[in-house]
Amino acid sequence: EYLAEIEDKSSATLDVYRSLLSDLSAKIKFALEDAAGEIPMGLTWKQRNGAKKHAWGSCTTLGKLLSFSNILPYIDITLTESSLSSLFRCIQLSNIINEKIVAAAIKALVNLPITMWHHLSCNCDSVGRGLATCFDFLYEKKNNCFKSRRCRKPGTFASHIC
């Protein structure tokens, strides 16, 4: 009876975890689709600003949730992939979205434990897509850096990349 009760609590906790991953990914997707103009949403400035703030917080929270690598084996891999894809997409759209969202996505990805990447490498292609996204981001930043000459200013983000 005691074990059944613990199992029920664990199941409920995993359900909340799954729901959070899904909801946070959806908030990011909503803000990115609006910013990229992929789906005309007709949002007011105030609504668009709120969506940006939600996306920023969602990126940060996704990073924290995904860092619990001991839970990953109990979560559907497609949900984990979807969450990571949201973070990758923030980086891919870094030229058109708010830089706070991009920075939060980068920080979330950088702080993920190695055990999570090992788990994913056996089950999906997220590791490869993540590497391609990061290399493309660095390449774009380096090209933009040389075009604008911002990389010569010490202490700027571009000076660390170049």
Secondary structure, DSSP 8 states (H G I E B T S, - for coil): -HHHHHHHHHHHHHHHHHHHHHHHHHHHHHHHHHHHTSS-----HHHHHHHHHHHHHHHHHHHHHHT-TTTGGGS-HHHHHHHHHHHHHHHHTTTTS-HHHHHHHHHHHHTS-HHHHHHHHTT-SHHHHHHHHHHHHHHHHHHHHHHHTGGGSTTSHHHHH-
